[in-house]
């Protein structure tokens, strides 16, 4: 099957949002709420094994703060996460979180080549809107035929629900698509939906296992900033463009 659709994860894949945005926003929210909590990079690395901000907060309380007294943990987590989301959006609006190498270029090239694009993420719609609008412009939201985000599905990654949702909304078969992910939970989710996956790791996921990935790269690369092939078949390409994706999809997935 020829490649027709590109489906992108957001956090860690399009931008280093975990390091530069979500972690910063969590800690600022804790401070604003007078909580004596401070998540280090090392701790956050561990907490990222739990997908979804509210679930991450509840996991932290249950496993790291067993003496923390709260009447309704679900309501508490939702409240903290709501404040954290507001702070995250402010950070994005201030231009604190740029896209990773090659992301904007690939979007433009894919559109020019007639490839359809979509987003499949566990982050909230507000976070997606803020990142896309502030890095590419408001009109860029229209580049994506479907934006599957937040609790539009009952089960977050590593469940395959969000990818299945996007495929159904686009009325497309999985074998005509390529997913872009950065984490173990991400590739498990995409694989459950029957998708072939290209991985670009970051500092939180570079030790994850990516069995079945078409290729594992450090980033998408630019003409003057070649990617590093971590795992996969070598090609003549030094940056990810449409021709590389078509070759990858046809030969190496």
Secondary structure, DSSP 8 states (H G I E B T S, - for coil): ----EEEE--BTTTB-HIIIIIHHHHHHHHHHTT------HHHHHHHTTS-SHHHHHHHHHHHH-TT---S-HHHHHHHHHHHHHHHHHHHHHTT---B-TTHHHHHHHHHHTT-EEEEE-SS-HHHHHHHHHHHH-GGGGGG-SEEE-GGGSSS-TTSSHHHHHHHHHHT--GGGEEEEE-SHHHHHHHHHTT-EEEEE--TTTTTS--TT-SEEESS--BTTB---EEEE---S-SS--HHHHHHIIIII-
